[in-house]
Amino acid sequence: MPFIKVYIHLVWCTKNREPFFSTKDARLKVWQHIKKNSLEKGIFIDCINGYSDHCHCLVSLGSNQTIEKVVQLLKGESSFWINKDAYFGEILDHRKFGWQDEYFAVSVSESMIGVVRKYIKNQEEHHAKKTFQDEYNEFLSKFSFND
């Protein structure tokens, strides 16, 4: 059995960055569902949280998992579930929910796992001070995505 510790910080947004998860209850329901579904698929989510228009996950990849496949499974299944769930039916009001195609994925060193966990867990407080657009621009700059 291989011994692997590869942590990835994933971030993805709702389609057109629509603030679909505007209530804490809606966010918790989705994050809990994604976490439960990930266990069924053998994906280890260390922590998950987000805000009204995006999701953050700290994922530990398994030996046969790729970032692309993990993101595809998490986003695809949760999109399907949101569209058929009665709770979200009222919020959708005959619209179709979807995630944007793009996402961020950055590796996390062992020494930074605690910092990333704290950052993910404190999304409510974080976004009381900073918009997602500001956070997005910081990610692009900090991780040299815009070079």
Secondary structure, 3 states (H helix, E strand, C coil): CCCCCCEEEEEEEEHHHCCCCCCHHHHHHHHHHHHHHHHHCCCEEEEEEEECCEEEEEEECCCCCCHHHHHHHHHHHHHHHHHHCHHHHHHHCCCCCCEEEEEEEEEECHHHHHHHHHHHHCHHHHHHHCCHHHHHHHHHHHCCCCC
